[in-house]
Amino acid sequence: MFTKPNPRENAPCNILVVGSGVVGVATGKGFTRKGHAVTYVDVNQERICQLRQEGLMATTAVHVDWSAVDVVMLTVSTPTVNNRVVLDHIKSAARDVGHGLAQTDKFVVVVVRSTVPPTTTEQCLTPILEQASGKEAGVDFGVCMNPEFLRQKTAVQDFDRPWITVLGSTDQRCASLLNKIYAPFGGLIVHCTPTEAEMIKYVNNIYNAVKISYFNEVHQICEQLGIDSNLVGATVARSAESMWNPLYGVRGGVPYGGACLPKDTTGFMAFCEDNGWDHKMLAATIAVNEELEAWVPPATAPDEIGDILAAVQNEQAAEPLLVFEKSLLNAAVAQKINGSSYIH
């Protein structure tokens, strides 16, 4: 489900930020500026001293007054080692939080802000919280996956002015509370499941990486042709519909077709091969599309879906986010896509 926040629906909360790196500090300072009481928790005593020198409340988990805590934000690092995500730090943090939950009768909302693989919140962290606390998630405490979309150099500014906030929870109390504390920041708020929220974060970053790699391949071909790749890229950023229409191509399970895309992808691939140039991403794109062509999605509503996409195109995406929001909020039509709900 997509909602517009109401800034007036806000009440101060006692927020515990576990992990005081870039994301943790940006998160904590942002909520502090909105009137919430924020305490940082870290295992590094030197880091705690640094935060205190800045005038911030900071301590270790064992010294937290858990009876006063409303929300816990887990912003612990989840590094990759040998290309695999290491969850040791966040598991340990979840265990500490679980021990804290055992010390309070309040319904505390535990929010996972760290980037974790899909299913981690529900299948790994929630059981740890339950075991350590002796309580039941959804009954005695809540769990939410709230991925961050902060850039390292502008994390504080990005938190203060989010273009989108994703709240992944199956508990209405969690969703309601977090909707209220995020409302004053503005931007679109998306409600979904924890696993969907985890997937959104990875797809978001991977899409950015794919785009960069794609234009790097384009750059290499332009170099072979002796032309300006930056001019090509900057122009395509304005001409390609997928750049300015947020709905373009995001409906899964449907291959691209029509008069132009199949012809131009295979034709340009052959052109590259004839010249001995690699275009791995185009080759992979064609291969994925060929695999999908034999499969036809069930129960689509092409006329109604087409009406939505036409409306988006006609508006020329002067306000892309508003177009995106307005179109996705048309639940009656969206539910016909692939025979299931397109919004949550």
TIVO-186673 format. One record per atom (N, C-alpha, C): residue in one letter; x, y, z. Coordinates in pm, whole numbers, plus 50000, padded with zeros to 5 digits. Example, Ala and Ser with C-alpha at 12.3 -4.5 7.8 and 13.67 -1.06 7.14 Angstrom:
// residues 2
A513194943150780 A512304955050780 A513204967050780 S512854977550708 S513674989450714 S512905000350787 
// end
This chain:
// residues 344
M500854988150000 M500005000050000 M500885012450000 F500485022249923 F501215034849917 F500375045449986 T500985053150076 T500235063250149 T500975076450150 K500205087250161 K500775100450184 K500755102950334 P501905106150394 P501955108250538 P501245120950580 N500695120650702 N500085132450762 N501015137450872 P501725148550850 P502715153450948 P502135156351085 R500825158251095 R500245161751225 R500085149651315 E500135137651256 E499955125451334 E501305120951391 N501855128651481 N503185125551533 N503235127851684 A503805118351755 A504005119651899 A505435115651930 P506105122552023 P507495119352054 P507655104952102 C508745098652061 C509055084952102 C510465084452160 N510695074352242 N512045071352289 N512635060952193 I513625065152117 I514185056752011 I515595052552046 L515855039652034 L517175034052059 L517785030651923 V518945036351893 V519645033451768 V520825024451799 V520755012051755 V521795002151782 V522745001551663 G523955006551685 G524915007751577 G525045022351537 S526205028151556 S526335042651538 S527295046351426 G527145039451313 G527895043051194 G527185054051118 V527435055150989 V526835065650906 V525315065050910 V524765053150889 V523305051650887 V522705054251024 G523315048651128 G522795050351262 G522765064751307 V523855072051283 V523915086051325 V522955094551244 A522875092351113 A521935099951031 A520495097351075 T520195084751106 T518855081151154 T518565087951287 G519495086651380 G519285092351513 G519155107451512 K520035114151439 K519985128751434 K518715133651365 G518275126251265 G517035130051197 G515845129551291 F515735118851368 F514615117651462 F514745127651577 T515975130551617 T516165140651723 T515635154151679 R515915157751554 R515445170651503 R513925171451495 K513265159951495 K511795159851494 K511215158651635 G512045159751736 G511545160151873 G511555147051948 H512105136551889 H512165123651958 H513415122852046 A513335114852151 A514485112552239 A515265100652186 V516515102852149 V517315092352084 V518525088852171 T518735075852189 T519925070752257 T520635061252162 Y521945062952150 Y522745054152064 Y523355042952148 V523335030952092 V523935019352159 V525035013852070 D526195011652129 D527325006352052 D528164997352142 V528914988452080 V529804979552157 V531194985752170 N531454996252093 N532755002752091 N532765014452189 Q533515013052298 Q533525023352402 Q534095036552349 E535065035752260 E535635047952202 E534585055452121 R533775048052048 R532715054351969 R531675060652060 I531365054052170 I530415059552267 I530935072852321 C532215073352352 C532815085852402 C532735096952298 Q532975093552172 Q532885103452065 Q531485109352055 L530495100652063 L529105105252055 L528755114252173 R529235110352290 R528955118552409 R529615132252398 Q530805132752338 Q531485145552319 Q530705154652225 E529905148652137 E529055156452047 E527755160652114 G527595156752240 G526375160252312 G525245150452292 L525555138452240 L524535128352214 L524505118052327 M523335112352349 M523175101752448 M523685088752387 A524645082252455 A525205069852403 A525605060852517 T525435047652497 T525735038152603 T525885024252543 T526095014252628 T526105000352585 T524734994252613 A524464982752553 A523144976552565 A522784973252710 V523774969452790 V523484965252928 V523064976953016 H523314989252974 H522975000853055 H521725008153006 V521005002052914 V519785008252861 V518625006352959 D517835016852976 D516595015953054 D515505011352959 W515324998252949 W514414992652850 W512954995952877 S512624999653000 S511235003053031 S510795015852962 A511765023752915 A511445036552851 A511485035852699 V511915024552643 V512135023652498 V510825021052424 D510605028552316 D509455026452228 D509845019552098 V510965023852042 V511405018951911 V512895015951916 V513285004751857 V514705001251842 V515035000951694 M516055008551655 M516515008751516 M517835000951507 L517824989751436 L519044981851417 L519764986951293 T520884993851314 T521654999451203 T523074993951207 V523174981151232 V524464974351247 V524994970451109 S526304970651093 S526894967350963 S526664952650928 T526454950250799 T526314936550746 T527284935250629 P528564933650659 P529584933550553 P529534920850468 T530214921350355 T530374909350273 T531814904450287 V531954891450308 V533254884950316 V533234873450216 N534194873350125 N534214863450017 N532894863549941 N532384875549918 N531154877949840 N529884872949907 R529944869850035 R528744865450107 R528454875050222 V527164877650244 V526764886850350 V526994880250486 V527684887250572 V527964882250708 V526974888750804 L526194880550872 L525144885450961 L525514884551108 D526764881451137 D527164879351277 D526864891451365 H527184903451316 H527014915551397 H525534918251426 I524704916951324 I523294920051346 I522604909051426 K523064896751414 K522524886051498 K522844888851645 S524074892851670 S524484896051807 S523674907751862 A523474917851777 A522694929551819 A521254925551848 A520694916851765 A519314912351786 A519194904551917 R520224896951948 R520224889452075 R520244898952194 D521064909452185 D521114919452292 D519764926452308 V519154929752194 V517844936352199 V516804926952258 G516884914152223 G515954904452279 G516054903652430 H517274903852482 H517464903852627 H516864916352689 G516964927552616 G516354939952665 G514844939252665 L514274933152562 L512814931952554 L512264923952672 A513064914752722 A512634906652836 A512474915052962 Q513044927152962 Q513024935653080 Q511894946053079 T511044945652979 T509974955652971 T508644949152936 D507584955552980 D506234950852947 D505644958552829 K506384968352780 K505894976552669 K505944968852538 F505084973052444 F505134967752308 F506164976152232 V507364970752221 V508464977852155 V508524973652008 V508754983251921 V508894980351779 V510384979551744 V510814968051695 V512194965951655 V512284967551503 V513104977051460 V513184980551318 V514554976751263 V514564968551159 V515804964751093 V516074974850981 R517124982951000 R517534992650897 R518694987350814 S519424977850868 S520584972250798 S520144964950672 T521014964750573 T520734957450450 T520994942550474 V519944934550458 V520044920150481 V519364912650367 P519814900450335 P519194892850227 P517724889950255 P516914888550150 P515494885650168 P515254873550258 T514274874550343 T513804864850444 T514574865950575 T515644873850582 T516464874550704 T515664879550824 T514874890050805 T514134895850917 T513174885650979 E512414878850894 E511394869650945 E511954856050985 Q512914850950911 Q513384837250934 Q514634836251021 C515324847451040 C516564847051119 C516494856251241 L516254869151218 L516314878751328 L515134877751423 T513934875951368 T512754874951456 T512844862951550 P513244850951503 P513424839851597 P514474842751705 I515544849851670 I516554853451770 I515944862551876 L515184872551831 L514514881651925 L513564874052016 E512814864751959 E511844857052039 E512554848152141 Q513604841552097 Q514324832452187 Q514994840152301 A515614851452268 A516334859052370 A515394866052467 S514204869652421 S513254877052505 S512264868052576 G512064856052521 G511014847452575 G509634852552541 K509544860952438 K508274866952398 K507954863552254 E506744867352212 E506274864052078 E506144876551993 A506774876051876 A506684887251783 A505244888751734 G504794901151723 G503424903751680 G502434903951793 V502864898751909 V502004898752028 V502624907452137 D503874904552170 D504564911852278 D505474923052227 F505934921752105 F506754932052043 F506554931251892 G506944941851824 G506774942251679 G508104942151607 V508084937851482 V509284937551399 V508974943751263 C509854952351217 C509674958951088 C511004959351014 M510954958050882 M512134959850798 M511984973350728 N512904982550757 N512824996250707 N514164999850640 P514354995650515 P515644997750449 P515985012450432 E517275015350436 E517715029150417 E518175031150273 F517955043250223 F518395046950088 F519295059350097 L520215059050192 L521065070550219 L522375069550141 R522795080850087 R524115081550025 R525125085450132 Q526295079350125 Q527265080950234 Q527635095550259 K527855103150154 K528315116950170 K527195126450210 T525955122650186 T524825131550215 T523765124350298 A524205115450387 A523275106950462 A522305115050547 V522795125350615 V521935133350703 V520885140650621 Q521295146950512 Q520345154150427 Q519345144650363 D519805132850321 D518905123150259 D517855118350358 F518255116250483 F517285111850583 F516235122550608 D516655135050609 D515725146050635 D514755148450520 R515165144850398 R514315147250281 R514195134650197 P513505124450251 P513405111850177 P512465113050057 W512825106949947 W511905106249834 W510945094549849 I511355084749933 I510485073349958 I510915066650088 T509965061350163 T510225053850285 T509505040550275 V510205029650298 V509635016250287 V509515010150426 L508305005950461 L508034999950592 L507514985750570 G508354975950600 G507974962050580 G507604955250709 S506314952950728 S505834946850852 S504504939850828 T504264929250903 T502964922550898 T502124926251020 D502614935651101 D501934939751223 D501394953851208 Q500094955451223 Q499474968551203 Q499954978851304 R500244974451427 R500724983951528 R502084989651489 C502934981051434 C504244985751385 C504054995851273 A503254992051177 A503055000651060 A502495014151100 S501545014051193 S500915026551236 S501895035651307 L502675030051401 L503615038151477 L504705043951386 L505265035551300 L506345040251213 L505835050151110 N504615048151064 N504035057750971 N503965071651036 K503635071851165 K503515084651237 K504865091351255 I505895083651291 I507175090251318 I507905094151189 Y507565087651078 Y508175091450951 Y507375102250877 A506135104350917 A505275113850847 A505865127850833 P506465133450939 P506965147250928 P508075149050825 F508705138250782 F509795139550685 F509275141150542 G508005137650519 G507455138650385 G507875126950298 G507525127850170 G507855117150077 G506815106050081 L506885097349983 L505955086149972 L506315075350073 I505315069450138 I505535058450232 I504915045850173 V505725035350161 V505295022650105 V505195012450217 H504035006050230 H503834995450328 H503864981950255 C504644972650308 C504784959550244 C505194949350350 T505574937450309 T506054927250402 T507554929250426 P508094923450533 P509534924650556 P510384919450441 T509994908150385 T510774902450275 T510704911150151 E509554917050125 E509454926350012 E510344938550035 A510394943350158 A511244954850190 A512724951450170 E513114939450213 E514504935150193 E514844934250045 M513894928849969 M514104927449824 M514164941049757 I513324950249799 I513324963749742 I514704970049756 K515324968549873 K516634974649896 K517684968849801 Y517704955649789 Y518694949649700 Y518434953249555 V517184952449512 V516854955749373 V517214970249344 N516954979049440 N517294993249425 N518794995049396 N519624988949478 N521064990649461 N521594983349338 I521054971349314 I521514963749198 I521124970749068 Y519934976649065 Y519524984048946 Y520484995648919 N520875002649024 N521845013549007 N523165008348951 A523604996849003 A524864990948955 A524744986548810 V523594980548776 V523364975948638 V523394987648541 K522764998648581 K522735010448494 K524145015748469 I524955016248574 I526335020948559 I527125011748467 S526984998748488 S527714989148404 S527244989748259 Y525944991648240 Y525414992448104 Y526045004148029 F526065015748093 F526615027448024 F528145026748013 N528785018748097 N530215016348077 N530465007747953 E529574998047929 E529684990347805 E529414999247684 V528415007947697 V528125017547589 V529355026247564 H529995030547671 H531195038847659 H532275031747578 Q532475018847606 Q533505011347535 Q533205010547386 I531935008647352 I531555007947211 I531715021647144 C531325032047217 C531485045647164 C532955048847140 E533825044047228 E535265046147210 E535735039547080 Q535215027647053 Q535585020746929 Q535095028446806 L533955035146822 L533385042846711 L533965056846700 G534705060946803 G535295074246803 G534285085346826 I533255082546907 I532225092546935 I532125095247085 D531395105647120 D531305110447258 D530275102347337 S530755093447425 S529845085047503 S529055093147605 N529635104047655 N528925112347752 N527725119347688 L527895123847565 L526775129847493 L525675119547469 V526075107447429 V525095096747407 V524335093747535 G525065091947645 G524425088547772 G523505099447822 A523955111947817 A523145123047866 A521885124847783 T521965122247653 T520785123647567 T519795112347591 V520325100147604 V519445088647631 V518735090247765 A519405096647860 A518775099047991 A517505107247978 R517405114947870 R516195122947847 R515255116647745 S515795108647654 S514965103447545 S514315090047577 A514995081447652 A514485068047679 A513335068447779 E512205062447743 E511035062947831 E511305056647966 S512145046447969 S512425039948098 S513135049148195 M513705060148145 M514375069748232 M513385079048301 W512325082948230 W511435093048288 W510045087848325 N509745075448289 N508455069448325 N508705058548429 P508415061148557 P508725051348662 P508035037948646 L506935037348572 L506225024748556 L506755016348440 Y507605022248357 Y508045015248237 Y508885003048273 G508414991248231 G509194979148244 G509214972548380 V508444977748478 V508554972248613 V507564960748639 R506664958148544 R505724946948562 R506444934048526 G506664925548625 G507454913548605 G506734902648529 G507504893848466 G506954882248399 G506514884648257 V506714896548204 V506264899748069 V507474903947985 P507784896847875 P508934900547793 P508664913347714 Y509744919947673 Y509544931547586 Y509184926647446 G508434934847374 G508014931147239 G507814943547155 G506864942847064 G506584954246978 G507454954246854 A507404965346782 A508104966146654 A509584969346668 C509954976446775 C511324981846783 C512284973946871 L511864970746993 L512824965147088 L513434951747043 P512634941846999 P513254929246955 P514184931346835 K513744939446740 K514534941846619 K515844949046650 D515754959346733 D516944967546758 D517954960646850 T517454952746944 T518394945647033 T519194935146956 T518504926946878 T519224916646802 T520074922746691 G519564933246628 G520324939646522 G521614945946572 F521534952746686 F522744959146740 F523704948746794 M523154937646847 M524024926846895 M524844921246780 A524184919146666 A524884914046548 A525944924046499 F525614936946506 F526564947446467 F527824946746554 C527634945046685 C528774944046776 C529604931546746 E528914920346725 E529624907846698 E530414908746568 D529834915046467 D530524916446338 D531814924546352 N531824933746450 N533004942046472 N533934936546579 G533544925246639 G534384919046741 G534334926146875 W533204932846902 W533064940347028 W532164932747124 D532524932847251 D531684926647354 D530524935847391 H529374929847413 H528234937147472 H527494927047559 K528144923347670 K527634912547754 K526244915447809 M525994927847844 M524694930947905 M523574930047803 L523844933947681 L522824932547577 L522574917847546 A523654909947541 A523494895647516 A522654889147626 A522914892947751 A522134887447863 A520684892047857 T520474904447816 T519114909847804 T518314901847702 I518914899147587 I518234891447483 I517934877347533 A518894871247602 A518714857647652 A517564856747752 V517484866447844 V516394866547942 V515054868147872 N515004876947774 N513744879347703 N513294866947627 E514234859847566 E513884847747491 E513324837047583 E513844836247706 E513324826547802 E511894829747842 L511564842647847 L510224846747890 L509194846047778 E509644846647654 E508704847447542 E507764835547533 A508234823947580 A507394812047572 A506354811347682 W506464820247778 W505534820147891 W504614832147884 V503304829647892 V502324840447884 V501704842348022 P501764854348081 P501194856648214 P499684854948215 P499124849648322 P497674847448329 P496904860048365 A495684860548318 A494674870248365 A495164884648366 T495784889148258 T496144903248251 T494964911248200 A495004923948222 A493954932948174 A494604943448085 P494944939947960 P495754948747876 P495134962247849 D493814962847831 D493194975647800 D493324985347916 E492984980448037 E493024989248153 E494454992848190 I495364983148182 I496764985948210 I497304995948109 G496924993947984 G497355003247880 G496865017247906 D495645018547959 D495115031847990 D495985038848093 I496425031348194 I497295037248297 I498605041948235 L499235033148157 L500525036648099 L500395048248002 A499285048647928 A499065059847836 A498925072847912 A498215072248026 A498035084448106 A499375089448158 V500225079948199 V501555083748246 V502335090348134 Q502285084248016 Q503035089547903 Q502535103347863 N501225105147866 N500655117947824 N501065129347916 E501305126048044 E501705136548137 E503175140348121 Q503885132748035 Q505295135648008 Q506145135148135 A505585129148240 A506345127148365 A506975139848418 A506235150848413 A506755163348469 A507005161748618 E506155153748683 E506355150448825 E506375135248836 P507525128848810 P507565114248802 P507035107248926 L507365112149045 L506935105349166 L505435106149183 L504845117649147 L503395119049157 L502695109849059 V503255108648939 V502685099648839 V502765085348889 F503915081748943 F504135068448997 F503125065249106 E502985074849199 E502085073049312 E500645071949265 K500225080949178 K498835081249133 K498465068349060 S499375063548977 S499085051648899 S499005039248986 L499945037949080 L499955026049163 L498805025849263 L498265037449295 L497155037849388 L495845033349324 N495855031349195 N494665026349127 N494595011249149 A494195007349269 A494254993349309 A493364984349225 A492224989449184 A491284981249108 A491904976048979 V492714984448917 V493374980248795 V494614972148826 A495354976648926 A496604970048960 A496394955548999 Q495274952449062 Q495014938849107 Q494804929248990 K494554934548872 K494364926048756 K495684921848692 I496764928448732 I498054925148676 I498514911648730 N498724902148641 N499144888648679 N498174882148777 G496944886948782 G495924880748867 G496144882549015 S496984891849055 S497234893849197 S497434908549226 S497564911749352 S497724925749392 S499094930949353 Y499114942749293 Y500364949049251 Y500874958549357 I499994962649447 I500394971449556 I500054964749687 H500734969049789 H500574962149919 H500314972150028 
// end
